Amino acid sequence: MSDSALNEFAFRLVHHHPGRIRLRSEALCGAENAAVGRVCAALEKAPGVRRVHHVERTGGLVIEYEPGAIEPDSLILRAAEAARLGGPVDEREARRHRPADLRWLVQAGRELNTVAGELTGFRADLRLIVPAALVGMAIASFIAGSGQRVPRWDNLVFWSISLGLRFFRDELARAARPPDNAAEPPR
């Protein structure tokens, strides 16, 4: 396989545990592969690397290293550069860090909050209404017993308290701070 063809591939991070990294690339499949030699040589020269093992059938690399002696990211980048491959790709990480487009949900929440404010004469908004509704559902769940199709009352109370604390975090923090003009307490 020529070096230009190797650029089409990238490493996939298959597994990482402190002291052991497993990478895979189709570009490293097979025994007669110049890239494998370059990668193994580059990694074996790295400080803290104990062993590098190539799995011919899968194109895998198992890198055993001393945690703390070298950073795992440094090892992966060193391997990618030596193989002339693209950087590492971890599909799980890529999916997890890809933000969902929820702008429509945020906008709908803002509009609903505006409507709630108008209906209450701007005395309450969703930050107060949602936890209060959960408390109401908790009371109904407690009275109705366990045969109903609503969450248990204690879960609803927990959710209500959690949401209330989250929604009113700034107000609670301001209330907990002493006023700027307060005298220092006596020692």
Secondary structure, 3 states (H helix, E strand, C coil): CCHHHHCCCEEEEEEEECCEEEEECHHHCCCCCHHHHHHHHHHHHCCCEEEEEEECCCCEEEEEECECCECHHHHHHHHHHHHCCEEEECHHHHHHHCCCCCHHHHHHHHHHHHHHHHHCCCCCCHHHHHHHHHHHHHHHHHHHCCCCCCCCHHHHHHHHHHHHHHHCHHHHHHHHCCCCCCCCCCC
